[in-house]
Amino acid sequence: MVTKQLIREIHTAYQQLETKKIELTRALRHPAFEIESGWYNGHYQRDVNGEWQRDSYPIPVVGVKGLCDIEVQFEYLSVSAKLKKDTALAYSYEKFAEYKFEAYGVEDYLADYYHAGQTVQDLKDAINRSEETEIGFSFLFPFETDGKGIFEFVRMLQSEGFYY
């Protein structure tokens, strides 16, 4: 049974997501970007055992058309973008040494190619073995990351040839 207290807690949690979505949308206003946003469910994240779990509840997603999607999760922000397989194999990843990120298949998005604790060589070996033509990347940021920081990161993705 859903109680009034639970509804208040849900409202408070979703109000924080809505506020962050508005902040990001404003920060990403730029003549070079076409911004769109909406609420979507069906995202996957790892459970406490490291297994993929599908979330049924909606979260806001801010899209920079042709470049990336920014998922506003309850605990973090996730910036998703892609590279062609050949580009991903040739890429050095030095610019991303300070960032937490994961790499996965675009066709088989539950296929892990890279996560924390692995090396760039592990990433390239996994990409090389894959039959994917594009590789997806998800860069994770603390929820508190401000819109300006996300804007600067998105501009870096653009300059590095990432797309969505």
VOPAGU-2260 file (C-alpha; in pm, 1 decimal, decimal comma):
REM VOPAGU-2260
SITE   aa  ch    i         X         Y         Z
SITE  MET   A    0       0,0       0,0       0,0
SITE  VAL   A    1     124,5     344,3     -90,0
SITE  THR   A    2     115,7     583,3     203,7
SITE  LYS   A    3     104,1     961,9     203,6
SITE  GLN   A    4     451,1     959,9     358,8
SITE  LEU   A    5     586,3     751,0      69,0
SITE  ILE   A    6     424,3     984,0    -182,8
SITE  ARG   A    7     590,4    1285,4     -11,6
SITE  GLU   A    8     928,2    1108,1     -27,1
SITE  ILE   A    9     880,2    1023,7    -394,6
SITE  HIS   A   10     778,7    1383,4    -464,6
SITE  THR   A   11    1089,2    1517,8    -290,3
SITE  ALA   A   12    1317,1    1277,8    -479,4
SITE  TYR   A   13    1163,2    1361,1    -817,4
SITE  GLN   A   14    1169,1    1732,8    -741,1
SITE  GLN   A   15    1551,1    1704,2    -706,6
SITE  LEU   A   16    1570,3    1528,8   -1044,7
SITE  GLU   A   17    1352,6    1795,6   -1207,7
SITE  THR   A   18    1566,2    2074,7   -1060,2
SITE  LYS   A   19    1886,6    1910,3   -1191,5
SITE  LYS   A   20    1728,4    1859,7   -1535,8
SITE  ILE   A   21    1641,2    2230,5   -1552,7
SITE  GLU   A   22    1993,5    2326,8   -1441,0
SITE  LEU   A   23    2153,8    2107,2   -1708,3
SITE  THR   A   24    1917,3    2225,8   -1981,8
SITE  ARG   A   25    2001,8    2588,8   -1904,2
SITE  ALA   A   26    2376,5    2522,7   -1882,0
SITE  LEU   A   27    2380,2    2342,2   -2217,5
SITE  ARG   A   28    2214,4    2626,0   -2408,4
SITE  HIS   A   29    2462,5    2701,4   -2681,8
SITE  PRO   A   30    2424,2    2784,3   -3051,7
SITE  ALA   A   31    2609,3    2462,6   -3144,5
SITE  PHE   A   32    2374,4    2241,1   -2942,1
SITE  GLU   A   33    2017,2    2133,8   -3001,2
SITE  ILE   A   34    1877,8    2031,6   -2662,8
SITE  GLU   A   35    1583,2    1801,9   -2601,6
SITE  SER   A   36    1464,3    1639,2   -2282,4
SITE  GLY   A   37    1208,9    1398,8   -2148,0
SITE  TRP   A   38    1139,4    1136,3   -1886,2
SITE  TYR   A   39    1223,4     774,7   -1971,4
SITE  ASN   A   40    1219,1     439,3   -1795,2
SITE  GLY   A   41    1389,5     113,3   -1886,7
SITE  HIS   A   42    1742,8     213,3   -1792,1
SITE  TYR   A   43    1984,4     -47,9   -1666,2
SITE  GLN   A   44    2223,6     -27,2   -1375,2
SITE  ARG   A   45    2415,1    -276,4   -1170,9
SITE  ASP   A   46    2269,4    -413,1    -849,7
SITE  VAL   A   47    2473,2    -484,8    -535,3
SITE  ASN   A   48    2589,6    -816,1    -688,3
SITE  GLY   A   49    2714,7    -649,3   -1006,0
SITE  GLU   A   50    2427,3    -786,6   -1216,3
SITE  TRP   A   51    2235,2    -567,6   -1459,4
SITE  GLN   A   52    1895,3    -458,7   -1334,6
SITE  ARG   A   53    1627,1    -283,6   -1540,3
SITE  ASP   A   54    1467,4      14,7   -1369,2
SITE  SER   A   55    1095,2      61,6   -1429,4
SITE  TYR   A   56    1074,2     415,5   -1293,3
SITE  PRO   A   57    1131,5     716,6   -1521,9
SITE  ILE   A   58    1426,7     952,2   -1495,5
SITE  PRO   A   59    1495,3    1274,7   -1684,8
SITE  VAL   A   60    1724,5    1252,9   -1985,0
SITE  VAL   A   61    1872,0    1564,6   -2142,6
SITE  GLY   A   62    1984,0    1502,5   -2498,5
SITE  VAL   A   63    2234,7    1705,7   -2693,8
SITE  LYS   A   64    2117,0    1603,3   -3038,6
SITE  GLY   A   65    2378,9    1409,9   -3231,7
SITE  LEU   A   66    2629,9    1425,1   -2944,6
SITE  CYS   A   67    2520,0    1266,2   -2615,7
SITE  ASP   A   68    2245,6    1187,3   -2366,6
SITE  ILE   A   69    2267,7    1289,7   -2002,6
SITE  GLU   A   70    2073,4    1066,2   -1767,8
SITE  VAL   A   71    1982,2    1229,8   -1437,8
SITE  GLN   A   72    1983,5     942,3   -1189,8
SITE  PHE   A   73    1901,6     976,6    -820,6
SITE  GLU   A   74    2265,2     933,2    -713,2
SITE  TYR   A   75    2468,5    1041,1   -1016,1
SITE  LEU   A   76    2469,6    1183,6   -1369,0
SITE  SER   A   77    2559,9     965,7   -1664,3
SITE  VAL   A   78    2675,9    1110,7   -1997,1
SITE  SER   A   79    2639,8     858,1   -2280,6
SITE  ALA   A   80    2805,7     887,1   -2622,1
SITE  LYS   A   81    2952,0     662,0   -2891,4
SITE  LEU   A   82    3256,1     612,0   -3110,3
SITE  LYS   A   83    3297,0     402,5   -3424,2
SITE  LYS   A   84    3479,6      77,5   -3344,1
SITE  ASP   A   85    3792,7     173,1   -3540,9
SITE  THR   A   86    3806,1     513,3   -3371,9
SITE  ALA   A   87    3760,8     353,4   -3027,6
SITE  LEU   A   88    4047,8     111,9   -3099,7
SITE  ALA   A   89    4280,5     395,3   -3205,3
SITE  TYR   A   90    4179,1     635,0   -2926,1
SITE  SER   A   91    4430,8     690,8   -2641,3
SITE  TYR   A   92    4178,0     762,2   -2358,7
SITE  GLU   A   93    4436,6     983,8   -2181,4
SITE  LYS   A   94    4186,2    1268,0   -2154,0
SITE  PHE   A   95    3953,9    1040,0   -1959,9
SITE  ALA   A   96    4204,1     918,3   -1699,1
SITE  GLU   A   97    4038,8    1130,7   -1429,3
SITE  TYR   A   98    3684,2    1023,1   -1515,0
SITE  LYS   A   99    3490,8     715,4   -1414,3
SITE  PHE   A  100    3349,8     553,4   -1725,6
SITE  GLU   A  101    3225,0     231,3   -1875,4
SITE  ALA   A  102    3226,1     101,3   -2232,1
SITE  TYR   A  103    2967,1    -135,7   -2375,5
SITE  GLY   A  104    2812,0    -260,8   -2695,3
SITE  VAL   A  105    2562,9     -48,1   -2883,7
SITE  GLU   A  106    2373,5    -343,7   -3028,9
SITE  ASP   A  107    2422,7    -556,2   -2715,8
SITE  TYR   A  108    2421,0    -282,0   -2452,5
SITE  LEU   A  109    2469,5    -531,5   -2168,1
SITE  ALA   A  110    2804,8    -642,1   -2316,7
SITE  ASP   A  111    3074,1    -494,2   -2092,1
SITE  TYR   A  112    3396,0    -381,3   -2258,8
SITE  TYR   A  113    3536,1    -166,2   -1981,0
SITE  HIS   A  114    3458,6     -65,3   -1622,4
SITE  ALA   A  115    3653,1      66,1   -1322,8
SITE  GLY   A  116    3957,4    -140,9   -1237,5
SITE  GLN   A  117    4039,9    -244,2   -1592,5
SITE  THR   A  118    4316,8    -108,9   -1813,5
SITE  VAL   A  119    4291,8      69,4   -2146,5
SITE  GLN   A  120    4450,3    -239,9   -2301,8
SITE  ASP   A  121    4166,9    -449,9   -2152,9
SITE  LEU   A  122    3923,1    -208,8   -2317,5
SITE  LYS   A  123    4092,6    -228,2   -2656,6
SITE  ASP   A  124    4116,9    -608,5   -2640,4
SITE  ALA   A  125    3744,8    -634,1   -2564,3
SITE  ILE   A  126    3654,8    -392,6   -2843,5
SITE  ASN   A  127    3876,6    -580,5   -3086,1
SITE  ARG   A  128    3700,6    -909,3   -3001,4
SITE  SER   A  129    3354,9    -759,9   -3039,7
SITE  GLU   A  130    3145,5    -767,0   -3353,4
SITE  GLU   A  131    2998,0    -425,7   -3276,6
SITE  THR   A  132    3047,9    -141,9   -3526,1
SITE  GLU   A  133    3002,7     124,4   -3259,5
SITE  ILE   A  134    3107,9     134,1   -2895,9
SITE  GLY   A  135    2899,6     305,0   -2628,4
SITE  PHE   A  136    3053,7     500,4   -2343,0
SITE  SER   A  137    2894,2     611,3   -2019,6
SITE  PHE   A  138    3079,6     871,8   -1812,6
SITE  LEU   A  139    2966,5     895,1   -1451,0
SITE  PHE   A  140    2957,0    1215,8   -1246,6
SITE  PRO   A  141    2843,2    1287,5    -890,6
SITE  PHE   A  142    2485,9    1420,6    -879,3
SITE  GLU   A  143    2621,1    1747,0    -739,1
SITE  THR   A  144    2824,6    1821,9   -1053,7
SITE  ASP   A  145    2710,3    2160,5   -1175,4
SITE  GLY   A  146    2578,4    2237,1   -1520,3
SITE  LYS   A  147    2892,3    2428,7   -1619,7
SITE  GLY   A  148    3107,4    2121,4   -1552,0
SITE  ILE   A  149    2879,4    1904,5   -1766,6
SITE  PHE   A  150    2879,8    2170,4   -2041,4
SITE  GLU   A  151    3261,3    2170,4   -2050,1
SITE  PHE   A  152    3270,2    1790,4   -2058,2
SITE  VAL   A  153    3018,2    1777,2   -2343,3
SITE  ARG   A  154    3227,1    2028,6   -2539,6
SITE  MET   A  155    3529,2    1802,4   -2486,6
SITE  LEU   A  156    3333,1    1502,0   -2615,5
SITE  GLN   A  157    3241,1    1704,9   -2922,3
SITE  SER   A  158    3603,5    1803,8   -2986,9
SITE  GLU   A  159    3712,2    1439,7   -2947,7
SITE  GLY   A  160    3471,0    1312,0   -3212,4
SITE  PHE   A  161    3210,4    1144,6   -2991,1
SITE  TYR   A  162    2851,0    1137,3   -3111,0
SITE  TYR   A  163    2511,6     989,3   -3029,5
